[in-house]
Structures are given as C-alpha cells and as structure tokens.
Amino acid sequence: MAKSVKKSGAAPKAAAKPSKPSAKKTVASANANGSSISHDQVAQLAHRFFIERGHTHGHHEEDWFRAEQALRSKAS
C-alpha cells in the first residue's frame, strides 16, 4: 500500500544565511606587546613575497609564515 503525502500550500523555508565574517580577522596569536596582526596585513605581505619570488606557485605556506614572522617582529 502506498503512503499518501500531504502537500501544504506554503513553500518550505530557505535555510538561514550564514553570518558574514568580520572585515578584518586577526591572526590567532598576538604580539608580546598585546597588539594583533590582521589577516589582511599578512595576506598582503605574503602576496608581495609571492610576487618577489617571480610568481612561483607551491610556496604559499612559506610566504604566509614569513609574512607573519615579519609583521610580528616589526610590531614588537
């Protein structure tokens, strides 16, 4: 025996949209003096290192780590 399914007149509700992340994320660790480094700052410097290296792919993690280290040492 087949089951009958009732259809309601209302359309199902759409899933809630995820909240928009803040414009500037901060890197998890702060400097010794308490100031934090923004995600955007690290991204911009890492991109500059990528360009200086001649747009060679495959070293993004090195660029990111180097940028974090450079910004932390500069801020302290």
OpenMM code with the backbone's topology and positions (N, CA, C; nanometers):
from openmm import Vec3, app, unit

residues = "MET ALA LYS SER VAL LYS LYS SER GLY ALA ALA PRO LYS ALA ALA ALA LYS PRO SER LYS PRO SER ALA LYS LYS THR VAL ALA SER ALA ASN ALA ASN GLY SER SER ILE SER HIS ASP GLN VAL ALA GLN LEU ALA HIS ARG PHE PHE ILE GLU ARG GLY HIS THR HIS GLY HIS HIS GLU GLU ASP TRP PHE ARG ALA GLU GLN ALA LEU ARG SER LYS ALA SER".split()
positions = [
    Vec3(0.0833, -0.1165, 0.0000),
    Vec3(0.0000, 0.0000, 0.0000),
    Vec3(0.0892, 0.1247, 0.0000),
    Vec3(0.0594, 0.2179, -0.0847),
    Vec3(0.1392, 0.3391, -0.0975),
    Vec3(0.0974, 0.4413, 0.0066),
    Vec3(0.1945, 0.5127, 0.0583),
    Vec3(0.1671, 0.6179, 0.1551),
    Vec3(0.1309, 0.7449, 0.0814),
    Vec3(0.0325, 0.8155, 0.1329),
    Vec3(-0.0028, 0.9428, 0.0711),
    Vec3(0.0698, 1.0541, 0.1466),
    Vec3(0.1166, 1.1517, 0.0720),
    Vec3(0.1897, 1.2631, 0.1299),
    Vec3(0.1059, 1.3877, 0.1155),
    Vec3(0.0860, 1.4574, 0.2255),
    Vec3(0.0106, 1.5817, 0.2216),
    Vec3(0.1025, 1.6944, 0.1800),
    Vec3(0.0568, 1.7753, 0.0900),
    Vec3(0.1332, 1.8929, 0.0497),
    Vec3(0.0659, 2.0144, 0.1093),
    Vec3(0.1461, 2.0958, 0.1741),
    Vec3(0.0888, 2.2180, 0.2297),
    Vec3(0.0986, 2.3274, 0.1245),
    Vec3(0.0203, 2.4288, 0.1394),
    Vec3(0.0177, 2.5388, 0.0445),
    Vec3(0.1412, 2.6279, 0.0538),
    Vec3(0.2075, 2.6280, 0.1681),
    Vec3(0.3234, 2.7158, 0.1877),
    Vec3(0.4508, 2.6459, 0.1403),
    Vec3(0.5372, 2.7232, 0.0796),
    Vec3(0.6659, 2.6698, 0.0354),
    Vec3(0.7568, 2.6522, 0.1566),
    Vec3(0.8467, 2.5548, 0.1520),
    Vec3(0.9375, 2.5354, 0.2650),
    Vec3(1.0306, 2.6568, 0.2814),
    Vec3(1.0662, 2.6836, 0.4061),
    Vec3(1.1532, 2.7975, 0.4333),
    Vec3(1.2954, 2.7668, 0.3881),
    Vec3(1.3608, 2.8691, 0.3371),
    Vec3(1.5005, 2.8541, 0.2959),
    Vec3(1.5885, 2.8504, 0.4203),
    Vec3(1.7017, 2.7861, 0.4072),
    Vec3(1.7969, 2.7797, 0.5179),
    Vec3(1.8491, 2.9198, 0.5497),
    Vec3(1.8776, 2.9424, 0.6745),
    Vec3(1.9295, 3.0728, 0.7162),
    Vec3(2.0670, 3.0950, 0.6552),
    Vec3(2.0918, 3.2178, 0.6143),
    Vec3(2.2223, 3.2513, 0.5577),
    Vec3(2.3240, 3.2595, 0.6689),
    Vec3(2.4458, 3.2098, 0.6431),
    Vec3(2.5488, 3.2216, 0.7462),
    Vec3(2.5848, 3.3679, 0.7660),
    Vec3(2.6221, 3.4011, 0.8874),
    Vec3(2.6573, 3.5397, 0.9147),
    Vec3(2.7858, 3.5755, 0.8413),
    Vec3(2.7931, 3.6991, 0.7992),
    Vec3(2.9095, 3.7466, 0.7253),
    Vec3(3.0257, 3.7663, 0.8221),
    Vec3(3.1437, 3.7106, 0.7896),
    Vec3(3.2574, 3.7281, 0.8802),
    Vec3(3.3000, 3.8740, 0.8848),
    Vec3(3.3650, 3.9091, 0.9923),
    Vec3(3.4093, 4.0472, 1.0066),
    Vec3(3.5102, 4.0806, 0.8977),
    Vec3(3.5185, 4.2061, 0.8634),
    Vec3(3.6045, 4.2505, 0.7540),
    Vec3(3.7513, 4.2205, 0.7801),
    Vec3(3.7941, 4.2336, 0.9028),
    Vec3(3.9345, 4.2100, 0.9343),
    Vec3(3.9456, 4.1054, 1.0428),
    Vec3(3.9963, 3.9905, 1.0065),
    Vec3(4.0225, 3.8864, 1.1044),
    Vec3(4.1601, 3.9132, 1.1631),
    Vec3(4.1793, 3.8671, 1.2835),
    Vec3(4.3118, 3.8813, 1.3416),
    Vec3(4.3761, 3.7449, 1.3501),
    Vec3(4.5052, 3.7423, 1.3347),
    Vec3(4.5799, 3.6186, 1.3459),
    Vec3(4.5698, 3.5735, 1.4907),
    Vec3(4.5602, 3.4436, 1.5111),
    Vec3(4.5311, 3.3892, 1.6432),
    Vec3(4.6235, 3.4403, 1.7535),
    Vec3(4.7512, 3.4492, 1.7294),
    Vec3(4.8401, 3.4922, 1.8361),
    Vec3(4.8680, 3.6413, 1.8267),
    Vec3(4.8800, 3.7006, 1.9406),
    Vec3(4.9105, 3.8436, 1.9471),
    Vec3(5.0588, 3.8620, 1.9735),
    Vec3(5.1063, 3.9815, 1.9501),
    Vec3(5.2451, 4.0142, 1.9781),
    Vec3(5.2679, 4.0223, 2.1278),
    Vec3(5.3932, 4.0293, 2.1674),
    Vec3(5.4284, 4.0392, 2.3080),
    Vec3(5.3675, 4.1642, 2.3710),
    Vec3(5.3560, 4.2714, 2.2947),
    Vec3(5.3018, 4.3956, 2.3490),
    Vec3(5.1489, 4.3999, 2.3449),
    Vec3(5.0833, 4.2894, 2.3030),
    Vec3(4.9383, 4.2819, 2.3058),
    Vec3(4.8696, 4.3233, 2.1763),
    Vec3(4.9404, 4.3833, 2.0814),
    Vec3(4.8755, 4.4211, 1.9562),
    Vec3(4.8612, 4.2988, 1.8677),
    Vec3(4.7593, 4.2985, 1.7837),
    Vec3(4.7358, 4.1840, 1.6968),
    Vec3(4.7609, 4.2224, 1.5517),
    Vec3(4.7828, 4.1216, 1.4719),
    Vec3(4.8104, 4.1394, 1.3295),
    Vec3(4.6852, 4.0959, 1.2540),
    Vec3(4.6392, 4.1768, 1.1606),
    Vec3(4.5180, 4.1404, 1.0877),
    Vec3(4.5483, 4.0393, 0.9775),
    Vec3(4.4471, 3.9634, 0.9448),
    Vec3(4.4549, 3.8642, 0.8373),
    Vec3(4.4926, 3.9330, 0.7066),
    Vec3(4.4341, 4.0501, 0.6827),
    Vec3(4.4611, 4.1249, 0.5594),
    Vec3(4.6073, 4.1684, 0.5497),
    Vec3(4.6657, 4.2096, 0.6623),
    Vec3(4.8057, 4.2508, 0.6613),
    Vec3(4.8959, 4.1344, 0.6214),
    Vec3(4.8711, 4.0181, 0.6800),
    Vec3(4.9510, 3.9000, 0.6495),
    Vec3(4.9319, 3.8607, 0.5033),
    Vec3(4.8079, 3.8635, 0.4554),
    Vec3(4.7784, 3.8258, 0.3176),
    Vec3(4.8491, 3.9179, 0.2178),
    Vec3(4.8472, 4.0471, 0.2453),
    Vec3(4.9118, 4.1420, 0.1542),
    Vec3(5.0627, 4.1214, 0.1493),
    Vec3(5.1241, 4.1011, 0.2652),
    Vec3(5.2686, 4.0805, 0.2679),
    Vec3(5.3061, 3.9467, 0.2044),
    Vec3(5.2294, 3.8427, 0.2311),
    Vec3(5.2559, 3.7118, 0.1703),
    Vec3(5.2437, 3.7207, 0.0183),
    Vec3(5.1487, 3.7972, -0.0302),
    Vec3(5.1334, 3.8153, -0.1751),
    Vec3(5.2531, 3.8893, -0.2329),
    Vec3(5.3047, 3.9875, -0.1590),
    Vec3(5.4229, 4.0598, -0.2052),
    Vec3(5.5431, 3.9646, -0.2160),
    Vec3(5.5577, 3.8752, -0.1175),
    Vec3(5.6666, 3.7757, -0.1229),
    Vec3(5.6496, 3.6852, -0.2448),
    Vec3(5.5263, 3.6471, -0.2750),
    Vec3(5.4964, 3.5643, -0.3924),
    Vec3(5.5400, 3.6361, -0.5204),
    Vec3(5.5096, 3.7637, -0.5300),
    Vec3(5.5477, 3.8421, -0.6484),
    Vec3(5.6981, 3.8558, -0.6572),
    Vec3(5.7627, 3.8848, -0.5431),
    Vec3(5.9087, 3.8991, -0.5417),
    Vec3(5.9787, 3.7701, -0.5820),
    Vec3(5.9168, 3.6555, -0.5540),
    Vec3(5.9741, 3.5270, -0.5895),
    Vec3(5.9487, 3.4924, -0.7360),
    Vec3(5.8833, 3.5789, -0.8095),
    Vec3(5.8598, 3.5558, -0.9510),
    Vec3(5.7333, 3.4779, -0.9801),
    Vec3(5.6320, 3.4908, -0.8949),
    Vec3(5.5031, 3.4242, -0.9137),
    Vec3(5.5153, 3.2720, -0.9175),
    Vec3(5.6135, 3.2179, -0.8451),
    Vec3(5.6315, 3.0733, -0.8403),
    Vec3(5.5327, 3.0137, -0.7417),
    Vec3(5.4491, 2.9221, -0.7900),
    Vec3(5.3473, 2.8600, -0.7056),
    Vec3(5.4078, 2.7477, -0.6216),
    Vec3(5.3353, 2.7090, -0.5180),
    Vec3(5.3759, 2.5962, -0.4349),
    Vec3(5.4470, 2.6358, -0.3072),
    Vec3(5.4574, 2.7644, -0.2788),
    Vec3(5.5278, 2.8099, -0.1589),
    Vec3(5.4402, 2.9008, -0.0735),
    Vec3(5.3096, 2.8877, -0.0865),
    Vec3(5.2185, 2.9782, -0.0167),
    Vec3(5.2292, 2.9683, 0.1349),
    Vec3(5.2519, 2.8485, 0.1873),
    Vec3(5.2645, 2.8340, 0.3323),
    Vec3(5.3910, 2.9016, 0.3835),
    Vec3(5.4998, 2.8893, 0.3083),
    Vec3(5.6242, 2.9573, 0.3451),
    Vec3(5.6052, 3.1084, 0.3429),
    Vec3(5.5386, 3.1584, 0.2395),
    Vec3(5.5133, 3.3019, 0.2284),
    Vec3(5.4291, 3.3508, 0.3458),
    Vec3(5.3262, 3.2735, 0.3819),
    Vec3(5.2379, 3.3132, 0.4909),
    Vec3(5.3152, 3.3173, 0.6228),
    Vec3(5.3932, 3.2122, 0.6502),
    Vec3(5.4700, 3.2062, 0.7745),
    Vec3(5.5713, 3.3200, 0.7798),
    Vec3(5.6386, 3.3439, 0.6693),
    Vec3(5.7373, 3.4518, 0.6626),
    Vec3(5.6713, 3.5875, 0.6873),
    Vec3(5.5537, 3.6085, 0.6298),
    Vec3(5.4812, 3.7345, 0.6483),
    Vec3(5.4394, 3.7519, 0.7939),
    Vec3(5.3881, 3.6457, 0.8564),
    Vec3(5.3514, 3.6542, 0.9979),
    Vec3(5.4713, 3.6897, 1.0839),
    Vec3(5.5834, 3.6218, 1.0583),
    Vec3(5.7035, 3.6468, 1.1367),
    Vec3(5.7533, 3.7890, 1.1193),
    Vec3(5.7516, 3.8378, 0.9955),
    Vec3(5.7995, 3.9726, 0.9668),
    Vec3(5.7108, 4.0774, 1.0357),
    Vec3(5.5797, 4.0587, 1.0301),
    Vec3(5.4887, 4.1541, 1.0921),
    Vec3(5.4993, 4.1497, 1.2443),
    Vec3(5.5164, 4.0320, 1.3014),
    Vec3(5.5312, 4.0213, 1.4476),
    Vec3(5.6593, 4.0893, 1.4946),
    Vec3(5.7683, 4.0676, 1.4223),
    Vec3(5.8947, 4.1278, 1.4646),
    Vec3(5.8924, 4.2797, 1.4441),
    Vec3(5.8221, 4.3242, 1.3416),
    Vec3(5.8111, 4.4671, 1.3147),
    Vec3(5.7273, 4.5369, 1.4222),
    Vec3(5.6230, 4.4690, 1.4700),
    Vec3(5.5323, 4.5304, 1.5671),
    Vec3(5.5895, 4.5296, 1.7085),
    Vec3(5.6838, 4.4432, 1.7365),
    Vec3(5.7351, 4.4372, 1.8729),
    Vec3(5.8538, 4.5272, 1.8959),
] * unit.nanometer
topology = app.Topology()
chain = topology.addChain("A")
for resn in residues:
    res = topology.addResidue(resn, chain)
    for name in ("N", "CA", "C"):
        topology.addAtom(name, app.Element.getBySymbol(name[0]), res)
